[in-house]
Amino acid sequence: RPAWEAWESSDIVYLSPDAKEVLEEIDESKVYCIGGLVDRTVAKRASLDLAASVGVQRTARLPIKEALPYGVFNEALNVDTVLRVLLKYR
């Protein structure tokens, strides 16, 4: 069952590399959905558009651009990498 059917949309933070909001802290009262696709190519805005289409109110991205001192061309990460980051910094 999808997260947006199991929890209130106000309790969900949908993580997408295309989100405008930067995730600065992890709120353990929220449910974090990792937007992911099983594909070899990066589909721009796919996870962001999905979140909007199902009524999720909040989207955020990891602070990759802000954390790295050099230019980053691709902010899309593997699902397991995003999970490891969330577990490390919660």
PDB file of N, CA, C and O in Angstrom:
ATOM      1  N   ARG A   1       0.855  -1.181   0.000  1.00  0.00           N
ATOM      2  CA  ARG A   1       0.000   0.000   0.000  1.00  0.00           C
ATOM      3  C   ARG A   1       0.890   1.231   0.000  1.00  0.00           C
ATOM      4  O   ARG A   1       1.828   1.305   0.794  1.00  0.00           O
ATOM      5  N   PRO A   2       0.626   2.188  -0.859  1.00  0.00           N
ATOM      6  CA  PRO A   2       1.457   3.406  -0.921  1.00  0.00           C
ATOM      7  C   PRO A   2       1.363   4.225   0.365  1.00  0.00           C
ATOM      8  O   PRO A   2       0.351   4.190   1.065  1.00  0.00           O
ATOM      9  N   ALA A   3       2.417   4.951   0.659  1.00  0.00           N
ATOM     10  CA  ALA A   3       2.473   5.768   1.881  1.00  0.00           C
ATOM     11  C   ALA A   3       1.317   6.760   1.944  1.00  0.00           C
ATOM     12  O   ALA A   3       0.770   6.998   3.021  1.00  0.00           O
ATOM     13  N   TRP A   4       0.936   7.345   0.802  1.00  0.00           N
ATOM     14  CA  TRP A   4      -0.112   8.365   0.804  1.00  0.00           C
ATOM     15  C   TRP A   4      -1.488   7.772   1.075  1.00  0.00           C
ATOM     16  O   TRP A   4      -2.446   8.514   1.297  1.00  0.00           O
ATOM     17  N   GLU A   5      -1.602   6.441   1.059  1.00  0.00           N
ATOM     18  CA  GLU A   5      -2.845   5.791   1.474  1.00  0.00           C
ATOM     19  C   GLU A   5      -2.783   5.364   2.940  1.00  0.00           C
ATOM     20  O   GLU A   5      -3.824   5.204   3.577  1.00  0.00           O
ATOM     21  N   ALA A   6      -1.596   5.179   3.476  1.00  0.00           N
ATOM     22  CA  ALA A   6      -1.425   4.690   4.845  1.00  0.00           C
ATOM     23  C   ALA A   6      -1.314   5.816   5.871  1.00  0.00           C
ATOM     24  O   ALA A   6      -1.676   5.618   7.031  1.00  0.00           O
ATOM     25  N   TRP A   7      -0.826   6.985   5.476  1.00  0.00           N
ATOM     26  CA  TRP A   7      -0.636   8.112   6.384  1.00  0.00           C
ATOM     27  C   TRP A   7      -1.298   9.363   5.823  1.00  0.00           C
ATOM     28  O   TRP A   7      -1.564   9.469   4.626  1.00  0.00           O
ATOM     29  N   GLU A   8      -1.552  10.296   6.715  1.00  0.00           N
ATOM     30  CA  GLU A   8      -2.077  11.602   6.291  1.00  0.00           C
ATOM     31  C   GLU A   8      -1.021  12.301   5.449  1.00  0.00           C
ATOM     32  O   GLU A   8       0.171  12.195   5.739  1.00  0.00           O
ATOM     33  N   SER A   9      -1.441  13.013   4.410  1.00  0.00           N
ATOM     34  CA  SER A   9      -0.470  13.679   3.539  1.00  0.00           C
ATOM     35  C   SER A   9       0.359  14.715   4.293  1.00  0.00           C
ATOM     36  O   SER A   9       1.493  14.995   3.906  1.00  0.00           O
ATOM     37  N   SER A  10      -0.189  15.285   5.354  1.00  0.00           N
ATOM     38  CA  SER A  10       0.564  16.267   6.147  1.00  0.00           C
ATOM     39  C   SER A  10       1.690  15.625   6.959  1.00  0.00           C
ATOM     40  O   SER A  10       2.576  16.321   7.455  1.00  0.00           O
ATOM     41  N   ASP A  11       1.654  14.285   7.094  1.00  0.00           N
ATOM     42  CA  ASP A  11       2.702  13.566   7.825  1.00  0.00           C
ATOM     43  C   ASP A  11       3.804  13.030   6.919  1.00  0.00           C
ATOM     44  O   ASP A  11       4.767  12.431   7.397  1.00  0.00           O
ATOM     45  N   ILE A  12       3.664  13.244   5.613  1.00  0.00           N
ATOM     46  CA  ILE A  12       4.599  12.678   4.647  1.00  0.00           C
ATOM     47  C   ILE A  12       5.537  13.760   4.107  1.00  0.00           C
ATOM     48  O   ILE A  12       5.104  14.867   3.786  1.00  0.00           O
ATOM     49  N   VAL A  13       6.817  13.426   4.013  1.00  0.00           N
ATOM     50  CA  VAL A  13       7.801  14.243   3.300  1.00  0.00           C
ATOM     51  C   VAL A  13       8.314  13.380   2.167  1.00  0.00           C
ATOM     52  O   VAL A  13       8.967  12.362   2.396  1.00  0.00           O
ATOM     53  N   TYR A  14       8.016  13.789   0.944  1.00  0.00           N
ATOM     54  CA  TYR A  14       8.423  13.005  -0.223  1.00  0.00           C
ATOM     55  C   TYR A  14       9.759  13.541  -0.701  1.00  0.00           C
ATOM     56  O   TYR A  14       9.866  14.704  -1.090  1.00  0.00           O
ATOM     57  N   LEU A  15      10.774  12.698  -0.673  1.00  0.00           N
ATOM     58  CA  LEU A  15      12.115  13.129  -1.057  1.00  0.00           C
ATOM     59  C   LEU A  15      12.301  13.001  -2.565  1.00  0.00           C
ATOM     60  O   LEU A  15      12.064  11.946  -3.153  1.00  0.00           O
ATOM     61  N   SER A  16      12.727  14.091  -3.166  1.00  0.00           N
ATOM     62  CA  SER A  16      12.930  14.141  -4.613  1.00  0.00           C
ATOM     63  C   SER A  16      14.123  15.033  -4.906  1.00  0.00           C
ATOM     64  O   SER A  16      14.248  16.095  -4.295  1.00  0.00           O
ATOM     65  N   PRO A  17      14.999  14.643  -5.814  1.00  0.00           N
ATOM     66  CA  PRO A  17      16.132  15.508  -6.156  1.00  0.00           C
ATOM     67  C   PRO A  17      15.694  16.799  -6.837  1.00  0.00           C
ATOM     68  O   PRO A  17      16.488  17.732  -6.957  1.00  0.00           O
ATOM     69  N   ASP A  18      14.443  16.866  -7.286  1.00  0.00           N
ATOM     70  CA  ASP A  18      13.934  18.056  -7.972  1.00  0.00           C
ATOM     71  C   ASP A  18      13.170  19.006  -7.063  1.00  0.00           C
ATOM     72  O   ASP A  18      12.715  20.055  -7.518  1.00  0.00           O
ATOM     73  N   ALA A  19      13.019  18.664  -5.789  1.00  0.00           N
ATOM     74  CA  ALA A  19      12.284  19.523  -4.853  1.00  0.00           C
ATOM     75  C   ALA A  19      13.047  20.825  -4.609  1.00  0.00           C
ATOM     76  O   ALA A  19      14.277  20.853  -4.643  1.00  0.00           O
ATOM     77  N   LYS A  20      12.302  21.894  -4.363  1.00  0.00           N
ATOM     78  CA  LYS A  20      12.925  23.190  -4.065  1.00  0.00           C
ATOM     79  C   LYS A  20      13.415  23.249  -2.624  1.00  0.00           C
ATOM     80  O   LYS A  20      14.485  23.793  -2.352  1.00  0.00           O
ATOM     81  N   GLU A  21      12.639  22.693  -1.703  1.00  0.00           N
ATOM     82  CA  GLU A  21      12.999  22.746  -0.282  1.00  0.00           C
ATOM     83  C   GLU A  21      14.164  21.808   0.019  1.00  0.00           C
ATOM     84  O   GLU A  21      14.191  20.662  -0.430  1.00  0.00           O
ATOM     85  N   VAL A  22      15.120  22.314   0.782  1.00  0.00           N
ATOM     86  CA  VAL A  22      16.259  21.512   1.215  1.00  0.00           C
ATOM     87  C   VAL A  22      15.927  20.891   2.570  1.00  0.00           C
ATOM     88  O   VAL A  22      15.477  21.591   3.477  1.00  0.00           O
ATOM     89  N   LEU A  23      16.142  19.608   2.712  1.00  0.00           N
ATOM     90  CA  LEU A  23      15.920  18.921   3.981  1.00  0.00           C
ATOM     91  C   LEU A  23      17.063  19.276   4.925  1.00  0.00           C
ATOM     92  O   LEU A  23      18.199  18.844   4.726  1.00  0.00           O
ATOM     93  N   GLU A  24      16.761  20.054   5.938  1.00  0.00           N
ATOM     94  CA  GLU A  24      17.796  20.515   6.867  1.00  0.00           C
ATOM     95  C   GLU A  24      17.827  19.719   8.158  1.00  0.00           C
ATOM     96  O   GLU A  24      18.863  19.646   8.819  1.00  0.00           O
ATOM     97  N   GLU A  25      16.706  19.124   8.523  1.00  0.00           N
ATOM     98  CA  GLU A  25      16.664  18.287   9.723  1.00  0.00           C
ATOM     99  C   GLU A  25      15.618  17.201   9.512  1.00  0.00           C
ATOM    100  O   GLU A  25      14.692  17.351   8.716  1.00  0.00           O
ATOM    101  N   ILE A  26      15.788  16.118  10.237  1.00  0.00           N
ATOM    102  CA  ILE A  26      14.869  14.997  10.135  1.00  0.00           C
ATOM    103  C   ILE A  26      13.929  15.027  11.327  1.00  0.00           C
ATOM    104  O   ILE A  26      14.359  14.976  12.479  1.00  0.00           O
ATOM    105  N   ASP A  27      12.654  15.111  11.032  1.00  0.00           N
ATOM    106  CA  ASP A  27      11.610  15.119  12.047  1.00  0.00           C
ATOM    107  C   ASP A  27      11.105  13.685  12.177  1.00  0.00           C
ATOM    108  O   ASP A  27      10.467  13.172  11.258  1.00  0.00           O
ATOM    109  N   GLU A  28      11.378  13.040  13.292  1.00  0.00           N
ATOM    110  CA  GLU A  28      11.034  11.628  13.456  1.00  0.00           C
ATOM    111  C   GLU A  28       9.534  11.376  13.560  1.00  0.00           C
ATOM    112  O   GLU A  28       9.101  10.224  13.584  1.00  0.00           O
ATOM    113  N   SER A  29       8.737  12.441  13.622  1.00  0.00           N
ATOM    114  CA  SER A  29       7.290  12.261  13.614  1.00  0.00           C
ATOM    115  C   SER A  29       6.735  12.208  12.185  1.00  0.00           C
ATOM    116  O   SER A  29       5.540  11.979  11.994  1.00  0.00           O
ATOM    117  N   LYS A  30       7.579  12.415  11.203  1.00  0.00           N
ATOM    118  CA  LYS A  30       7.168  12.393   9.791  1.00  0.00           C
ATOM    119  C   LYS A  30       7.543  11.069   9.130  1.00  0.00           C
ATOM    120  O   LYS A  30       8.413  10.341   9.608  1.00  0.00           O
ATOM    121  N   VAL A  31       6.880  10.781   8.041  1.00  0.00           N
ATOM    122  CA  VAL A  31       7.169   9.605   7.220  1.00  0.00           C
ATOM    123  C   VAL A  31       7.906  10.124   5.991  1.00  0.00           C
ATOM    124  O   VAL A  31       7.410  11.001   5.283  1.00  0.00           O
ATOM    125  N   TYR A  32       9.084   9.583   5.744  1.00  0.00           N
ATOM    126  CA  TYR A  32       9.889  10.026   4.600  1.00  0.00           C
ATOM    127  C   TYR A  32       9.775   8.994   3.483  1.00  0.00           C
ATOM    128  O   TYR A  32      10.117   7.826   3.664  1.00  0.00           O
ATOM    129  N   CYS A  33       9.297   9.435   2.341  1.00  0.00           N
ATOM    130  CA  CYS A  33       9.193   8.578   1.162  1.00  0.00           C
ATOM    131  C   CYS A  33      10.337   8.926   0.232  1.00  0.00           C
ATOM    132  O   CYS A  33      10.549  10.092  -0.104  1.00  0.00           O
ATOM    133  N   ILE A  34      11.061   7.921  -0.176  1.00  0.00           N
ATOM    134  CA  ILE A  34      12.172   8.128  -1.099  1.00  0.00           C
ATOM    135  C   ILE A  34      11.626   7.950  -2.508  1.00  0.00           C
ATOM    136  O   ILE A  34      11.223   6.855  -2.899  1.00  0.00           O
ATOM    137  N   GLY A  35      11.619   9.034  -3.259  1.00  0.00           N
ATOM    138  CA  GLY A  35      11.147   8.972  -4.637  1.00  0.00           C
ATOM    139  C   GLY A  35      12.178   8.250  -5.481  1.00  0.00           C
ATOM    140  O   GLY A  35      13.317   8.704  -5.583  1.00  0.00           O
ATOM    141  N   GLY A  36      11.806   7.151  -6.079  1.00  0.00           N
ATOM    142  CA  GLY A  36      12.783   6.387  -6.841  1.00  0.00           C
ATOM    143  C   GLY A  36      12.170   5.719  -8.048  1.00  0.00           C
ATOM    144  O   GLY A  36      10.981   5.402  -8.072  1.00  0.00           O
ATOM    145  N   LEU A  37      12.994   5.513  -9.038  1.00  0.00           N
ATOM    146  CA  LEU A  37      12.594   4.827 -10.255  1.00  0.00           C
ATOM    147  C   LEU A  37      13.576   3.707 -10.524  1.00  0.00           C
ATOM    148  O   LEU A  37      14.768   3.835 -10.244  1.00  0.00           O
ATOM    149  N   VAL A  38      13.090   2.636 -11.054  1.00  0.00           N
ATOM    150  CA  VAL A  38      13.980   1.563 -11.459  1.00  0.00           C
ATOM    151  C   VAL A  38      14.225   1.763 -12.951  1.00  0.00           C
ATOM    152  O   VAL A  38      13.442   1.324 -13.793  1.00  0.00           O
ATOM    153  N   ASP A  39      15.322   2.432 -13.253  1.00  0.00           N
ATOM    154  CA  ASP A  39      15.617   2.799 -14.629  1.00  0.00           C
ATOM    155  C   ASP A  39      17.090   3.152 -14.729  1.00  0.00           C
ATOM    156  O   ASP A  39      17.725   3.463 -13.721  1.00  0.00           O
ATOM    157  N   ARG A  40      17.628   3.107 -15.908  1.00  0.00           N
ATOM    158  CA  ARG A  40      19.029   3.477 -16.105  1.00  0.00           C
ATOM    159  C   ARG A  40      19.205   4.964 -16.373  1.00  0.00           C
ATOM    160  O   ARG A  40      20.323   5.476 -16.317  1.00  0.00           O
ATOM    161  N   THR A  41      18.130   5.649 -16.659  1.00  0.00           N
ATOM    162  CA  THR A  41      18.219   7.079 -16.948  1.00  0.00           C
ATOM    163  C   THR A  41      17.520   7.863 -15.849  1.00  0.00           C
ATOM    164  O   THR A  41      16.686   7.329 -15.118  1.00  0.00           O
ATOM    165  N   VAL A  42      17.868   9.116 -15.746  1.00  0.00           N
ATOM    166  CA  VAL A  42      17.243   9.996 -14.760  1.00  0.00           C
ATOM    167  C   VAL A  42      16.065  10.688 -15.429  1.00  0.00           C
ATOM    168  O   VAL A  42      16.239  11.394 -16.423  1.00  0.00           O
ATOM    169  N   ALA A  43      14.876  10.491 -14.892  1.00  0.00           N
ATOM    170  CA  ALA A  43      13.671  11.133 -15.410  1.00  0.00           C
ATOM    171  C   ALA A  43      13.410  12.382 -14.566  1.00  0.00           C
ATOM    172  O   ALA A  43      12.940  12.281 -13.432  1.00  0.00           O
ATOM    173  N   LYS A  44      13.713  13.546 -15.113  1.00  0.00           N
ATOM    174  CA  LYS A  44      13.549  14.793 -14.371  1.00  0.00           C
ATOM    175  C   LYS A  44      12.108  14.965 -13.914  1.00  0.00           C
ATOM    176  O   LYS A  44      11.170  14.717 -14.671  1.00  0.00           O
ATOM    177  N   ARG A  45      11.947  15.387 -12.686  1.00  0.00           N
ATOM    178  CA  ARG A  45      10.670  15.735 -12.064  1.00  0.00           C
ATOM    179  C   ARG A  45       9.702  14.557 -11.877  1.00  0.00           C
ATOM    180  O   ARG A  45       8.574  14.774 -11.435  1.00  0.00           O
ATOM    181  N   ALA A  46      10.099  13.342 -12.192  1.00  0.00           N
ATOM    182  CA  ALA A  46       9.163  12.212 -12.093  1.00  0.00           C
ATOM    183  C   ALA A  46       8.667  12.025 -10.664  1.00  0.00           C
ATOM    184  O   ALA A  46       7.461  11.910 -10.444  1.00  0.00           O
ATOM    185  N   SER A  47       9.567  11.992  -9.694  1.00  0.00           N
ATOM    186  CA  SER A  47       9.136  11.785  -8.303  1.00  0.00           C
ATOM    187  C   SER A  47       8.416  13.018  -7.762  1.00  0.00           C
ATOM    188  O   SER A  47       7.477  12.886  -6.977  1.00  0.00           O
ATOM    189  N   LEU A  48       8.834  14.195  -8.163  1.00  0.00           N
ATOM    190  CA  LEU A  48       8.172  15.429  -7.729  1.00  0.00           C
ATOM    191  C   LEU A  48       6.745  15.487  -8.278  1.00  0.00           C
ATOM    192  O   LEU A  48       5.812  15.835  -7.554  1.00  0.00           O
ATOM    193  N   ASP A  49       6.580  15.149  -9.546  1.00  0.00           N
ATOM    194  CA  ASP A  49       5.248  15.148 -10.158  1.00  0.00           C
ATOM    195  C   ASP A  49       4.341  14.088  -9.541  1.00  0.00           C
ATOM    196  O   ASP A  49       3.142  14.314  -9.374  1.00  0.00           O
ATOM    197  N   LEU A  50       4.911  12.932  -9.202  1.00  0.00           N
ATOM    198  CA  LEU A  50       4.114  11.887  -8.563  1.00  0.00           C
ATOM    199  C   LEU A  50       3.606  12.366  -7.205  1.00  0.00           C
ATOM    200  O   LEU A  50       2.430  12.191  -6.883  1.00  0.00           O
ATOM    201  N   ALA A  51       4.479  12.961  -6.420  1.00  0.00           N
ATOM    202  CA  ALA A  51       4.073  13.468  -5.102  1.00  0.00           C
ATOM    203  C   ALA A  51       2.924  14.465  -5.236  1.00  0.00           C
ATOM    204  O   ALA A  51       1.960  14.412  -4.472  1.00  0.00           O
ATOM    205  N   ALA A  52       3.026  15.361  -6.195  1.00  0.00           N
ATOM    206  CA  ALA A  52       1.966  16.352  -6.404  1.00  0.00           C
ATOM    207  C   ALA A  52       0.664  15.685  -6.846  1.00  0.00           C
ATOM    208  O   ALA A  52      -0.419  16.086  -6.418  1.00  0.00           O
ATOM    209  N   SER A  53       0.767  14.680  -7.694  1.00  0.00           N
ATOM    210  CA  SER A  53      -0.439  14.043  -8.235  1.00  0.00           C
ATOM    211  C   SER A  53      -1.226  13.255  -7.184  1.00  0.00           C
ATOM    212  O   SER A  53      -2.432  13.059  -7.335  1.00  0.00           O
ATOM    213  N   VAL A  54      -0.557  12.806  -6.129  1.00  0.00           N
ATOM    214  CA  VAL A  54      -1.255  12.044  -5.082  1.00  0.00           C
ATOM    215  C   VAL A  54      -1.581  12.898  -3.862  1.00  0.00           C
ATOM    216  O   VAL A  54      -2.107  12.392  -2.871  1.00  0.00           O
ATOM    217  N   GLY A  55      -1.271  14.190  -3.931  1.00  0.00           N
ATOM    218  CA  GLY A  55      -1.658  15.109  -2.871  1.00  0.00           C
ATOM    219  C   GLY A  55      -0.695  15.241  -1.710  1.00  0.00           C
ATOM    220  O   GLY A  55      -1.068  15.774  -0.665  1.00  0.00           O
ATOM    221  N   VAL A  56       0.537  14.770  -1.863  1.00  0.00           N
ATOM    222  CA  VAL A  56       1.525  14.948  -0.800  1.00  0.00           C
ATOM    223  C   VAL A  56       1.870  16.433  -0.717  1.00  0.00           C
ATOM    224  O   VAL A  56       2.201  17.057  -1.725  1.00  0.00           O
ATOM    225  N   GLN A  57       1.793  16.989   0.483  1.00  0.00           N
ATOM    226  CA  GLN A  57       1.937  18.431   0.664  1.00  0.00           C
ATOM    227  C   GLN A  57       3.381  18.915   0.724  1.00  0.00           C
ATOM    228  O   GLN A  57       3.661  20.062   0.374  1.00  0.00           O
ATOM    229  N   ARG A  58       4.293  18.064   1.160  1.00  0.00           N
ATOM    230  CA  ARG A  58       5.671  18.527   1.350  1.00  0.00           C
ATOM    231  C   ARG A  58       6.659  17.633   0.615  1.00  0.00           C
ATOM    232  O   ARG A  58       6.632  16.408   0.738  1.00  0.00           O
ATOM    233  N   THR A  59       7.521  18.272  -0.143  1.00  0.00           N
ATOM    234  CA  THR A  59       8.622  17.578  -0.800  1.00  0.00           C
ATOM    235  C   THR A  59       9.916  18.247  -0.366  1.00  0.00           C
ATOM    236  O   THR A  59       9.925  19.427  -0.016  1.00  0.00           O
ATOM    237  N   ALA A  60      10.999  17.498  -0.389  1.00  0.00           N
ATOM    238  CA  ALA A  60      12.299  18.058   0.002  1.00  0.00           C
ATOM    239  C   ALA A  60      13.394  17.262  -0.707  1.00  0.00           C
ATOM    240  O   ALA A  60      13.171  16.153  -1.193  1.00  0.00           O
ATOM    241  N   ARG A  61      14.571  17.859  -0.749  1.00  0.00           N
ATOM    242  CA  ARG A  61      15.724  17.187  -1.329  1.00  0.00           C
ATOM    243  C   ARG A  61      16.867  17.209  -0.334  1.00  0.00           C
ATOM    244  O   ARG A  61      16.924  18.074   0.540  1.00  0.00           O
ATOM    245  N   LEU A  62      17.771  16.264  -0.468  1.00  0.00           N
ATOM    246  CA  LEU A  62      18.958  16.256   0.381  1.00  0.00           C
ATOM    247  C   LEU A  62      19.849  17.433  -0.022  1.00  0.00           C
ATOM    248  O   LEU A  62      19.854  17.820  -1.191  1.00  0.00           O
ATOM    249  N   PRO A  63      20.599  18.007   0.914  1.00  0.00           N
ATOM    250  CA  PRO A  63      21.417  19.194   0.626  1.00  0.00           C
ATOM    251  C   PRO A  63      22.741  18.872  -0.076  1.00  0.00           C
ATOM    252  O   PRO A  63      23.811  19.242   0.408  1.00  0.00           O
ATOM    253  N   ILE A  64      22.664  18.201  -1.187  1.00  0.00           N
ATOM    254  CA  ILE A  64      23.874  17.777  -1.893  1.00  0.00           C
ATOM    255  C   ILE A  64      24.634  18.983  -2.431  1.00  0.00           C
ATOM    256  O   ILE A  64      25.837  19.107  -2.202  1.00  0.00           O
ATOM    257  N   LYS A  65      23.948  19.870  -3.142  1.00  0.00           N
ATOM    258  CA  LYS A  65      24.618  21.055  -3.701  1.00  0.00           C
ATOM    259  C   LYS A  65      25.242  21.910  -2.607  1.00  0.00           C
ATOM    260  O   LYS A  65      26.336  22.450  -2.774  1.00  0.00           O
ATOM    261  N   GLU A  66      24.544  22.026  -1.500  1.00  0.00           N
ATOM    262  CA  GLU A  66      25.008  22.885  -0.413  1.00  0.00           C
ATOM    263  C   GLU A  66      26.178  22.262   0.352  1.00  0.00           C
ATOM    264  O   GLU A  66      27.009  22.979   0.909  1.00  0.00           O
ATOM    265  N   ALA A  67      26.242  20.944   0.379  1.00  0.00           N
ATOM    266  CA  ALA A  67      27.253  20.258   1.187  1.00  0.00           C
ATOM    267  C   ALA A  67      28.579  20.038   0.464  1.00  0.00           C
ATOM    268  O   ALA A  67      29.618  19.885   1.107  1.00  0.00           O
ATOM    269  N   LEU A  68      28.550  20.020  -0.847  1.00  0.00           N
ATOM    270  CA  LEU A  68      29.768  19.750  -1.600  1.00  0.00           C
ATOM    271  C   LEU A  68      30.389  21.044  -2.117  1.00  0.00           C
ATOM    272  O   LEU A  68      29.678  21.904  -2.635  1.00  0.00           O
ATOM    273  N   PRO A  69      31.695  21.191  -1.984  1.00  0.00           N
ATOM    274  CA  PRO A  69      32.347  22.447  -2.358  1.00  0.00           C
ATOM    275  C   PRO A  69      32.513  22.653  -3.860  1.00  0.00           C
ATOM    276  O   PRO A  69      32.900  23.739  -4.291  1.00  0.00           O
ATOM    277  N   TYR A  70      32.232  21.652  -4.647  1.00  0.00           N
ATOM    278  CA  TYR A  70      32.394  21.758  -6.089  1.00  0.00           C
ATOM    279  C   TYR A  70      31.050  21.509  -6.769  1.00  0.00           C
ATOM    280  O   TYR A  70      30.115  21.025  -6.131  1.00  0.00           O
ATOM    281  N   GLY A  71      30.949  21.828  -8.032  1.00  0.00           N
ATOM    282  CA  GLY A  71      29.696  21.674  -8.754  1.00  0.00           C
ATOM    283  C   GLY A  71      29.219  20.244  -8.830  1.00  0.00           C
ATOM    284  O   GLY A  71      30.012  19.326  -9.034  1.00  0.00           O
ATOM    285  N   VAL A  72      27.928  20.056  -8.666  1.00  0.00           N
ATOM    286  CA  VAL A  72      27.312  18.743  -8.773  1.00  0.00           C
ATOM    287  C   VAL A  72      26.379  18.785  -9.976  1.00  0.00           C
ATOM    288  O   VAL A  72      25.530  19.669 -10.078  1.00  0.00           O
ATOM    289  N   PHE A  73      26.536  17.842 -10.872  1.00  0.00           N
ATOM    290  CA  PHE A  73      25.732  17.846 -12.076  1.00  0.00           C
ATOM    291  C   PHE A  73      24.498  16.968 -11.969  1.00  0.00           C
ATOM    292  O   PHE A  73      23.523  17.176 -12.692  1.00  0.00           O
ATOM    293  N   ASN A  74      24.529  15.992 -11.079  1.00  0.00           N
ATOM    294  CA  ASN A  74      23.415  15.072 -10.942  1.00  0.00           C
ATOM    295  C   ASN A  74      23.153  14.835  -9.459  1.00  0.00           C
ATOM    296  O   ASN A  74      23.991  14.279  -8.749  1.00  0.00           O
ATOM    297  N   GLU A  75      21.991  15.258  -9.007  1.00  0.00           N
ATOM    298  CA  GLU A  75      21.643  15.081  -7.596  1.00  0.00           C
ATOM    299  C   GLU A  75      20.872  13.799  -7.331  1.00  0.00           C
ATOM    300  O   GLU A  75      20.544  13.507  -6.181  1.00  0.00           O
ATOM    301  N   ALA A  76      20.579  13.035  -8.360  1.00  0.00           N
ATOM    302  CA  ALA A  76      19.846  11.793  -8.180  1.00  0.00           C
ATOM    303  C   ALA A  76      20.778  10.743  -7.575  1.00  0.00           C
ATOM    304  O   ALA A  76      21.884  10.519  -8.065  1.00  0.00           O
ATOM    305  N   LEU A  77      20.312  10.110  -6.508  1.00  0.00           N
ATOM    306  CA  LEU A  77      21.087   9.079  -5.822  1.00  0.00           C
ATOM    307  C   LEU A  77      20.318   7.769  -5.833  1.00  0.00           C
ATOM    308  O   LEU A  77      19.101   7.761  -6.015  1.00  0.00           O
ATOM    309  N   ASN A  78      21.017   6.674  -5.641  1.00  0.00           N
ATOM    310  CA  ASN A  78      20.358   5.383  -5.487  1.00  0.00           C
ATOM    311  C   ASN A  78      19.504   5.411  -4.226  1.00  0.00           C
ATOM    312  O   ASN A  78      19.812   6.127  -3.273  1.00  0.00           O
ATOM    313  N   VAL A  79      18.434   4.628  -4.228  1.00  0.00           N
ATOM    314  CA  VAL A  79      17.539   4.566  -3.069  1.00  0.00           C
ATOM    315  C   VAL A  79      18.301   4.140  -1.819  1.00  0.00           C
ATOM    316  O   VAL A  79      18.088   4.710  -0.750  1.00  0.00           O
ATOM    317  N   ASP A  80      19.183   3.152  -1.931  1.00  0.00           N
ATOM    318  CA  ASP A  80      19.920   2.687  -0.754  1.00  0.00           C
ATOM    319  C   ASP A  80      20.866   3.765  -0.216  1.00  0.00           C
ATOM    320  O   ASP A  80      21.100   3.831   0.991  1.00  0.00           O
ATOM    321  N   THR A  81      21.404   4.599  -1.085  1.00  0.00           N
ATOM    322  CA  THR A  81      22.271   5.698  -0.638  1.00  0.00           C
ATOM    323  C   THR A  81      21.467   6.728   0.140  1.00  0.00           C
ATOM    324  O   THR A  81      21.917   7.206   1.182  1.00  0.00           O
ATOM    325  N   VAL A  82      20.292   7.071  -0.351  1.00  0.00           N
ATOM    326  CA  VAL A  82      19.432   8.032   0.354  1.00  0.00           C
ATOM    327  C   VAL A  82      19.053   7.475   1.720  1.00  0.00           C
ATOM    328  O   VAL A  82      19.074   8.204   2.712  1.00  0.00           O
ATOM    329  N   LEU A  83      18.710   6.205   1.783  1.00  0.00           N
ATOM    330  CA  LEU A  83      18.356   5.587   3.063  1.00  0.00           C
ATOM    331  C   LEU A  83      19.522   5.637   4.039  1.00  0.00           C
ATOM    332  O   LEU A  83      19.324   5.935   5.217  1.00  0.00           O
ATOM    333  N   ARG A  84      20.721   5.354   3.576  1.00  0.00           N
ATOM    334  CA  ARG A  84      21.902   5.419   4.445  1.00  0.00           C
ATOM    335  C   ARG A  84      22.126   6.826   4.973  1.00  0.00           C
ATOM    336  O   ARG A  84      22.466   6.995   6.144  1.00  0.00           O
ATOM    337  N   VAL A  85      21.942   7.834   4.136  1.00  0.00           N
ATOM    338  CA  VAL A  85      22.098   9.225   4.572  1.00  0.00           C
ATOM    339  C   VAL A  85      21.066   9.551   5.649  1.00  0.00           C
ATOM    340  O   VAL A  85      21.411  10.143   6.672  1.00  0.00           O
ATOM    341  N   LEU A  86      19.822   9.179   5.436  1.00  0.00           N
ATOM    342  CA  LEU A  86      18.767   9.446   6.415  1.00  0.00           C
ATOM    343  C   LEU A  86      19.064   8.759   7.754  1.00  0.00           C
ATOM    344  O   LEU A  86      18.901   9.367   8.812  1.00  0.00           O
ATOM    345  N   LEU A  87      19.492   7.515   7.708  1.00  0.00           N
ATOM    346  CA  LEU A  87      19.784   6.795   8.945  1.00  0.00           C
ATOM    347  C   LEU A  87      20.966   7.387   9.686  1.00  0.00           C
ATOM    348  O   LEU A  87      20.971   7.424  10.916  1.00  0.00           O
ATOM    349  N   LYS A  88      21.963   7.848   8.955  1.00  0.00           N
ATOM    350  CA  LYS A  88      23.163   8.415   9.587  1.00  0.00           C
ATOM    351  C   LYS A  88      22.867   9.755  10.270  1.00  0.00           C
ATOM    352  O   LYS A  88      23.419  10.039  11.332  1.00  0.00           O
ATOM    353  N   TYR A  89      22.013  10.569   9.679  1.00  0.00           N
ATOM    354  CA  TYR A  89      21.812  11.936  10.188  1.00  0.00           C
ATOM    355  C   TYR A  89      20.500  12.146  10.908  1.00  0.00           C
ATOM    356  O   TYR A  89      20.115  13.288  11.156  1.00  0.00           O
ATOM    357  N   ARG A  90      19.804  11.080  11.250  1.00  0.00           N
ATOM    358  CA  ARG A  90      18.554  11.268  11.991  1.00  0.00           C
ATOM    359  C   ARG A  90      18.780  11.546  13.447  1.00  0.00           C
ATOM    360  O   ARG A  90      17.821  11.726  14.198  1.00  0.00           O
TER     361      ARG A  90
END
